[in-house]
């Protein structure tokens, strides 16, 4: 019965713990941050082991520190003249690249160099594989009137209903570019609460319409067949979790100044852009496009875009396992933990087995991410499993404690009277004598015999005799102190060890007990009643003996005298 109660208690506590976790926002936030940390660790291990291989056909024309210095020295200003971008596009297009994408925003016309803007606009008009960036924001309308974007820029959802991250304003790029191309994607990013960029939006909402993220636009246009596959891996905000290939510099970086020199006719440029996806973007820290990602604290935004496109092309976007599956795994781990704790007798072995199972689960989550791009949670299942382990250990030891108490009771208690048995009496008498010797305190002993018990048994039967034994024992137990030890000495004899009790006090107690037994009618079998009496012999440590046998012998002699002098008396 106790086991059932404890199991029910475990279930109630487990459910209560779940409810607290679900309702406690700060705890959930903490758990989420810990889970994100396990994702980062798995990603770092994967990239360090070489399990992730990036696409060699994605290259970055990097505005690195050297290129930034070259531009300032050569052209005397930043940003670079837009006609130079047009010339670089023409240079690359001669080698038939798959696409060219600018992780740069061409905003505001430079009035003194409008011919440069026109050159870039004409280049965008000329080629249909060039992509550029724009940014949505929430700037107030009194600072910037929210522009209406061309109809063709909005995402074709194919009847699917999305609920993307919504913005109220937009930092539009050159109107000429907006007029000549629809290859314009947003470069907004989605950071976690800890500031780490783990996921990217597929689309963003503005003025009731959805607009694609630049990386999503480039990736799906490279392979339009994977459109729905990518969408299916997004969360409720329309974002997907990225799989990382390595730290900053993993993708091939071509310093822009080398391409500029080739365009200017100063140097040869042997690189072949054929069938490449070419990304232009800033990697120089001074240009402020640096992110923190799971595999690196300093990661250029353009490499985030390259990673995004790479994920889309090779179908390696991470997908979080549904909440229900994580709950099932949590319950499964908890049940296995309970079985280990309850079925394995050795606690170190049970602990080691449970930890091994947890290690296997963590290893499983790693390989699931490596081979199936699945994010199984680690923190919640293990936290609940550990909570279960602690609770199961407590329950097990409560049960063991109860079993031990039961065994101890069976070993020390008389089954009929529920008084301590003779063996326990002998142990306790020796212990109490040792205590009296050490601390020089008094100790007394009473031995009790039910008068004419054999005759009573013969007259009323053994069942009635047993009933009398139980009822006399109950009277004795109820009417002594908590420190007194009442035992069944043997047959119809009982004994009481009285710590810190002098002879006169023991005699008074014996008289009280004798009187209570005499006054109480004992209920017998067959609804009969009968009075019984007892005789009692008292001895005291010191005066009547120094050892258990001497005390017992004296008390026995005085009991014998009480019986010879008429019974129902104390001697």
FIKOLPA-929304 format. One line per 5 residues: number of its first residue (from 1); for each residue z, x, y of C-alpha. Coordinates in steps of 0.02 Angstrom, whole numbers, plus 32768, in hexadecimal, padded with zeros to 4 digits. Each point is the difference from the previous one (the first is absolute). Layout:
N
NUM> Z/X/Y | ...;
***
This chain:
571
1> 8000/8000/8000 | 802D/808C/8078 | 7F59/8055/7FDE | 7FA3/7F63/8031 | 8067/7FF2/809F;
6> 7FDE/80B5/802D | 7F45/7FEC/7FE1 | 7FFE/7F66/806D | 8060/8062/8084 | 7F7E/808B/7FF6;
11> 7F72/7F82/8017 | 8059/7FB0/8095 | 8020/80A8/8053 | 7F4C/8036/7FE1 | 7FBC/7F61/804F;
16> 807B/8010/8090 | 7FC7/80B3/801C | 7F4B/7FC6/8002 | 802A/7F79/8080 | 805A/807C/8071;
21> 7F6D/8077/7FF6 | 7F81/7F77/8028 | 8064/7FBF/8095 | 8034/80A7/8049 | 7F73/803A/8070;
26> 8049/80AC/8027 | 801D/8022/7F47 | 7F4E/7FCC/7FD9 | 7FC2/8072/808B | 8063/8090/7FB6;
31> 7FBC/7FDD/7F52 | 7F50/7FF6/8045 | 8011/80A8/8059 | 8041/804E/7F5E | 7F6F/7FB6/7F9F;
36> 7F85/8044/8080 | 804F/80AB/7FE6 | 7FDF/7FF5/7F45 | 7F4B/7FD4/8027 | 7FF2/809B/806D;
41> 804A/806D/7F78 | 7F87/7FBD/7F7E | 7F6E/801C/8076 | 8037/80B4/8024 | 8012/8026/7F47;
46> 7F54/7FB4/7FDE | 7FAC/8065/808A | 805A/80A2/7FD1 | 7FCE/7FEB/7F4A | 7F4A/7FE9/802F;
51> 7FFA/7F53/7FB1 | 7FA6/7FBC/809A | 7F55/8049/802A | 7FB4/7FD5/80A8 | 7F47/7FD8/8017;
56> 7FA0/809D/8031 | 7F7E/7F95/8058 | 807C/7FD1/8089 | 8007/8087/8086 | 8053/8009/80A9;
61> 7FB7/8047/809E | 80A6/8031/8049 | 802E/8011/80B6 | 8080/8084/7FD2 | 805C/8075/8074;
66> 7F6F/807C/8002 | 7F80/7F78/8026 | 806D/7FB5/8088 | 800D/80AC/8052 | 7F44/801B/7FEF;
71> 7FD9/7F58/8052 | 8072/8025/8093 | 7FB7/80AE/8015 | 7F4B/7FCA/7FEC | 7FFC/7F56/8053;
76> 8099/800D/806E | 8047/7F56/7FD3 | 803F/7F8D/7F78 | 7FC1/7F89/7FBF | 7F5D/8050/7FCD;
81> 7F5F/7FC3/8054 | 7FBA/7F6D/7F9E | 7F50/8043/7FFA | 8045/808F/7F96 | 803C/7F81/7F80;
86> 7F51/7FB6/8003 | 7FB6/80AC/7FE0 | 8079/8022/7F70 | 7FD2/7F58/7FB3 | 7F48/802C/800A;
91> 8022/80AA/7FB2 | 805E/7FB4/7F6D | 7F89/7F6D/7FE7 | 7F74/807C/7FDC | 805C/8028/7F5D;
96> 800F/7F49/7FC8 | 80BC/7FE3/7FFF | 8042/7F61/7FAF | 8060/7FD2/809D | 804B/8049/809E;
101> 80A4/7FB9/803F | 805C/8027/80A1 | 80BD/7FF5/7FFC | 7FED/8009/80BC | 7FF5/7F79/8085;
106> 7F74/8005/8080 | 8056/7F9E/8089 | 7FD3/7FF0/80B9 | 7F5D/803C/8046 | 8005/80A5/805D;
111> 7FA4/7FD0/80A0 | 7FC3/80AE/8029 | 7FB6/8015/7F52 | 7FBD/7F53/7FD3 | 7F65/8052/7FB4;
116> 8074/804F/7F7D | 8045/7F54/7FD4 | 7F4F/7FBF/7FF1 | 7FCE/808E/7F8B | 8091/7FD4/7F8C;
121> 7FDA/7F46/8009 | 7F4A/801E/7FD3 | 8036/806A/7F6C | 806F/7F73/7FBF | 7F6C/7F8C/8016;
126> 7F8D/8074/7FA3 | 8068/8017/7F61 | 8056/7F79/7F98 | 8075/8077/7FA3 | 806A/8033/8097;
131> 80AD/7FB7/8016 | 807B/800C/808E | 80B0/7FC8/802A | 8059/7F84/806F | 80B6/7FD2/8012;
136> 805F/7F5C/8009 | 80A6/7FF8/805C | 807B/7F8B/8054 | 7FEF/8035/80B5 | 8027/7F74/807D;
141> 7F6D/7F9E/8044 | 802F/8029/80B4 | 7FE1/80B8/7FD8 | 7F60/7FE4/7F9F | 7FA3/7F5D/7FE7;
146> 7FE6/7FE9/7F43 | 7F44/8017/7FE5 | 7F96/7F90/7F94 | 7FB0/8069/7F78 | 7F4F/7FE7/7FBE;
151> 7FF3/7F80/7F76 | 7FB7/807B/7F83 | 809A/8070/7FFF | 806E/7F7F/7FAC | 801E/800F/7F45;
156> 7F9A/7F96/7F88 | 8089/7FBE/7F8E | 7F90/7FAC/7F83 | 806D/7F65/8003 | 80A0/8063/7FDC;
161> 8096/7FD5/806D | 805D/8093/804B | 8099/8012/806D | 7FE9/80A9/8051 | 806F/8058/807F;
166> 7FDF/7FA9/80A6 | 7FE6/8052/80AA | 7FEF/7FB2/80AD | 7F93/8082/8057 | 7F78/807E/7FE1;
171> 7FCE/80A8/8049 | 7F45/7FE8/7FFB | 7F84/8090/7FF7 | 7F5E/8013/8061 | 7FA8/7F5A/8012;
176> 7F5A/8054/7FD6 | 8042/8033/7F55 | 8046/7F51/7FE3 | 7F54/7FBA/8027 | 7F9C/806D/7F89;
181> 806B/8011/7F61 | 8076/7F9D/7F95 | 8043/809D/7FAA | 80A1/7FFD/8063 | 80A9/8003/7FA9;
186> 80B2/7FFE/803F | 806F/8099/7FED | 80AA/7FAA/8005 | 8077/803E/7F7A | 8096/7FB5/7FA3;
191> 809D/806B/7FFB | 8099/7FDA/7F98 | 80AB/7FEC/8051 | 8022/80BA/7FE7 | 7F63/802D/8062;
196> 7F9F/803C/7F68 | 7F4E/7FC2/7FEE | 7FEB/7FC4/7F4C | 7F85/7F73/8015 | 7F6D/7FCC/806B;
201> 7FC4/7F54/8037 | 7F5C/7FBF/7FBD | 7FEB/7F8E/8095 | 805A/7FCD/809F | 8006/7F5B/805B;
206> 7FCA/7FEB/80B5 | 7FD7/7F5E/805A | 8003/7FA1/7F5B | 7F83/8073/7FAA | 8012/808E/7F85;
211> 7FBD/80AD/8027 | 7FEE/808B/7F7D | 805D/80A5/8005 | 7F8A/8094/8017 | 8024/804F/7F55;
216> 7FEB/7F59/7FA9 | 7F5B/7FE3/805A | 7FBB/80AB/7FD3 | 803D/7FF8/7F4C | 7FBF/7F53/7FD7;
221> 7F58/8020/8053 | 7FED/8099/7F91 | 801F/7F90/7F69 | 7FF5/7F48/802D | 8023/7FCB/7F4C;
226> 80B8/8032/800C | 8024/7F8A/8091 | 805E/7F7D/7F9C | 8057/8084/7F95 | 804A/804F/809C;
231> 8032/7F58/8048 | 805B/7FD3/7F5E | 8072/8097/8015 | 803B/7FD3/80AF | 80AB/7FB7/8028;
236> 802A/7F66/8067 | 7FE1/8060/80A3 | 7F53/8038/7FC7 | 8033/80B5/7FE3 | 7FE4/8073/7F6C;
241> 8069/8092/7FC2 | 7FA7/80A7/8002 | 7FF7/807E/7F74 | 800C/80B0/8048 | 7F9D/8097/7FC9;
246> 8062/808C/804F | 804A/8044/80A2 | 7FA3/8017/80A3 | 7F60/8064/7FE5 | 7FDC/7FB8/7F54;
251> 7F58/7FBD/803A | 7F81/807F/8036 | 8013/8020/80BB | 7F6D/8041/8066 | 8038/803B/80AC;
256> 7F9C/7FA1/8082 | 7FE0/809B/8067 | 7F91/8045/7F73 | 7F97/7F62/8002 | 7FF8/8006/80BF;
261> 7FC1/80B3/7FFA | 7F79/7FCE/7F84 | 7FCC/7F6E/806F | 7FFC/8075/8096 | 7F92/8078/7F9D;
266> 807E/808E/8006 | 802B/800F/7F48 | 7FB7/7FCF/7F5B | 8056/7F75/7FA1 | 7FE6/8008/7F45;
271> 8066/7F6A/7FCC | 7F9F/7F73/7FAC | 8035/7F4F/8030 | 7F8D/7FAC/7F83 | 8051/7F64/7FB4;
276> 80A5/8028/8057 | 8078/7F8A/8056 | 8021/805E/80A2 | 809D/7FD8/8064 | 8018/803D/80B2;
281> 80B5/800A/8038 | 808B/8064/8051 | 806E/8074/7F98 | 8047/8061/8093 | 80B7/7FD4/801C;
286> 7FE5/8002/80BD | 7F8D/7F68/7FF1 | 8090/7F96/7FBD | 7FAB/7FB2/7F68 | 8080/803C/7F82;
291> 8054/7F93/7F7D | 808B/8015/7F7F | 7FC8/7FD0/7F51 | 8053/8009/7F53 | 7FB5/80AA/7FD8;
296> 800D/8056/80AA | 8064/7FF0/80A1 | 7F6E/8036/806D | 7F60/7FA9/7FCD | 7F6A/7FE2/8072;
301> 7FCA/7F4C/801A | 7F4D/8029/7FD1 | 803B/803C/7F55 | 805B/7F5B/7FEB | 7F59/7FAC/801D;
306> 7FAC/8075/7F84 | 8088/7FDA/7F7F | 7FE7/7F46/801E | 7F44/800B/7FE4 | 801A/806D/7F67;
311> 8079/7F7E/7FB7 | 7F83/7F75/801A | 7F70/8061/7FB3 | 805B/8039/7F63 | 8068/7F60/7FEE;
316> 80A6/805D/8004 | 805C/7F90/807C | 80B4/7FEC/7FC9 | 8034/7F52/7FCC | 80B5/7FC9/8001;
321> 8036/7FAC/7F60 | 802B/7F48/801D | 80B5/7FD7/8027 | 8012/7F9A/7F60 | 7FD0/8093/7F91;
326> 807F/8070/8058 | 8085/7F7A/7FE1 | 7FD1/7FFA/7F47 | 800B/80BD/7FF3 | 80A8/7FFD/805A;
331> 8045/7F81/7F85 | 7FB6/8060/7F6D | 8051/80A3/8038 | 80A5/7FA5/801A | 7FF9/7FB2/7F52;
336> 7FD8/80A7/7FAF | 8093/804A/805F | 8074/7F79/7FBE | 7FC4/801E/7F4D | 801C/80BD/8012;
341> 80AF/7FEC/8045 | 8036/7F79/7F87 | 7FB0/8041/7F60 | 801F/80BB/8013 | 80B6/8029/7FE0;
346> 7FFE/80AA/8056 | 7FFF/7FEC/80BC | 7FAF/80AB/8022 | 7F75/7FD2/7F86 | 7FEC/7F54/8050;
351> 7FF8/8050/80AC | 7F83/8083/7FC8 | 7F94/7F7D/7FAA | 8000/7F92/809B | 7FD3/8093/8070;
356> 7F73/8030/7F89 | 7FBC/7F4F/8008 | 8007/8005/80BE | 7FA5/80A8/7FFF | 7F7A/7FB7/7F8E;
361> 7FEC/7F6E/8079 | 7FED/8076/8095 | 7F80/8065/7F9F | 7FA4/7F5E/7FD6 | 7FF7/7FD2/80BA;
366> 7FB7/80AB/8026 | 7F76/7FF2/7F7E | 7FDE/7F4B/8033 | 7FDE/8040/80B0 | 7F97/8092/7FC1;
371> 7F91/7FA3/7F85 | 8004/7F4B/803A | 8028/8012/80BA | 8093/7F8A/7FE8 | 80A2/800B/8063;
376> 808F/7FCB/7F8F | 80A5/7FFB/805C | 8085/807E/7FCE | 8096/7FE5/8071 | 8024/7F47/7FE1;
381> 7FEF/8005/7F41 | 8069/809E/7FF2 | 8083/7FC1/807A | 8014/7F60/7F9F | 7FFF/805F/7F5B;
386> 8089/8075/803D | 8063/7F6C/8042 | 7FEC/7FB1/7F54 | 8036/80A2/7FAC | 80A1/8006/8065;
391> 8024/7F48/7FE2 | 7FD9/800F/7F46 | 8075/8095/7FF0 | 808B/7F9D/8055 | 7FE2/7F6A/7F8F;
396> 7FF8/806F/7F65 | 80A6/8051/8029 | 804F/7F59/802A | 7FCA/7FC4/7F54 | 803B/80A3/7FB0;
401> 80A4/7FF2/805C | 8016/7F4F/7FC3 | 7FD3/8034/7F4E | 807A/8091/800D | 8087/7F8A/803E;
406> 7FDC/7F8B/7F6F | 8006/808D/7F82 | 809E/8044/804F | 804D/7F53/7FFB | 7FD2/7FEB/7F49;
411> 804B/80AA/7FDA | 80A3/7FE1/805E | 801C/7F43/7FF3 | 8041/7F91/7F76 | 7F7C/7F7D/7FD9;
416> 8079/7F70/7FE4 | 807F/800F/808C | 7F93/8065/807A | 8095/8073/8018 | 7FEA/80BC/7FF3;
421> 8001/803B/7F4B | 807A/8074/7FA7 | 7F97/809D/8019 | 7FF6/7FE2/80BB | 80BC/7FE0/8002;
426> 8022/80A9/7FB1 | 7F8D/805A/807D | 804A/7FAA/8097 | 80B5/8019/7FC9 | 7FE0/80BC/7FEF;
431> 7FA9/8003/80AB | 808D/7FA1/8054 | 8085/8072/7FB4 | 7FA1/8098/8041 | 7FF8/7FAE/80AC;
436> 80BB/7FDC/7FFD | 8026/80B3/7FCD | 7F94/8048/808C | 803A/7F8F/808C | 80AF/7FD5/7FC0;
441> 7FE6/7F45/8009 | 804A/7F7F/7F88 | 7FA0/7FB0/7F71 | 8031/7F72/7F8B | 7FB9/7FB1/7F64;
446> 8012/7F50/7FBB | 7FD4/7FD3/7F4D | 7FF0/7F45/7FDD | 7FFF/7F9C/7F5F | 7FDB/7F46/7FEB;
451> 8092/7FB2/7FA5 | 7FE2/7FB7/7F52 | 7F45/801D/8012 | 7FDF/800D/7F45 | 8059/7F5C/7FE1;
456> 7F9F/7FB3/8091 | 7F5D/8039/7FB2 | 8031/7FB8/7F58 | 802F/7F5A/8050 | 7F74/7FE4/807D;
461> 7F75/806F/7FBC | 7FAF/80A2/8039 | 7F96/7FAC/8086 | 809E/7FC1/8054 | 804D/80AC/7FEA;
466> 7F6B/804F/8058 | 8010/7F7E/808C | 80B7/802E/8018 | 7FD7/80BA/8007 | 7F7C/7FE0/8088;
471> 8072/7F91/8069 | 8096/8075/7FF7 | 7F8E/8092/802E | 7FBE/7F9D/8095 | 80B2/7FDC/803D;
476> 802B/80B9/7FF6 | 7F63/8036/805E | 8016/7F81/808A | 80B4/802A/8023 | 8004/80BD/800C;
481> 7FC8/8076/8089 | 7F50/8043/8010 | 803F/80AD/7FD2 | 8055/7FC5/7F61 | 7FA0/8017/7F5D;
486> 800A/7F71/7F82 | 7FC7/802B/7F4F | 7FFA/7FB3/7F54 | 806D/8074/7F9A | 7FD5/7FB6/7F57;
491> 800A/7F59/7FA5 | 806C/7F8C/806A | 804A/8094/8061 | 7FCE/802A/80B3 | 8036/8087/8079;
496> 8009/801C/80BB | 8001/80AA/8055 | 805A/7FF4/80A7 | 7FDD/8094/8075 | 8080/8025/8089;
501> 807C/7F89/7FAF | 80B8/8023/7FDA | 805C/7FB8/7F6A | 8057/7F75/8060 | 7F5D/7FCC/8053;
506> 7FA8/8000/7F57 | 8088/7F93/7FB4 | 7FEF/7F85/808F | 7F44/7FF8/7FE6 | 801A/7FE7/7F45;
511> 807A/7F71/8021 | 7F83/7FAE/8074 | 7F76/800B/7F7E | 8071/7FBF/7F75 | 802F/7F6A/806B;
516> 7F4A/7FD9/802E | 7FC8/8004/7F4A | 8092/7F92/7FC9 | 7FD7/7F7D/8085 | 7F46/7FF9/7FDE;
521> 7FC0/7F8D/7F78 | 7F74/8052/7F9D | 7F6A/7F96/7FD6 | 7FD1/8006/7F49 | 7F6A/7FC6/7F9D;
526> 7FF1/7F45/7FE6 | 8044/7FD8/80AF | 80B0/8031/7FCA | 8080/805E/8069 | 8095/806C/7FD6;
531> 807F/8070/8055 | 800E/80B6/7FCE | 807B/8088/8031 | 7FF7/80BC/8009 | 807A/808F/7FE9;
536> 7FF2/809E/8068 | 803E/80B2/7FF1 | 8006/8073/809A | 8006/80BD/800D | 7FF4/8078/8094;
541> 7FBB/80AF/800E | 8088/8084/8010 | 8096/7F9E/7FC6 | 7FB0/7FBE/7F61 | 7F85/808A/7FD7;
546> 7F88/8084/8042 | 7F6A/7FDE/7F91 | 7F97/7F66/7FD7 | 8046/7FF6/7F50 | 80B4/8009/8040;
551> 7FE3/7F75/807F | 7FAA/7F92/7F7E | 8089/8021/7F81 | 808A/7FCE/807C | 7FA4/7F64/8039;
556> 7FE1/7FD0/7F49 | 80B9/8014/7FD5 | 8033/7F93/8093 | 7F7C/7F7E/7FD1 | 8049/8001/7F4F;
561> 80AE/7FE6/8048 | 7FC1/7F6F/806C | 7FB6/7FAC/7F68 | 809D/801D/7F97 | 806C/7FB8/808B;
566> 7FA8/7F57/8000 | 7F52/8022/8047 | 7FBD/7FBF/80A7 | 805D/8088/805A | 7FEE/80AC/8053;
571> 8058/809B/7FC5;
***
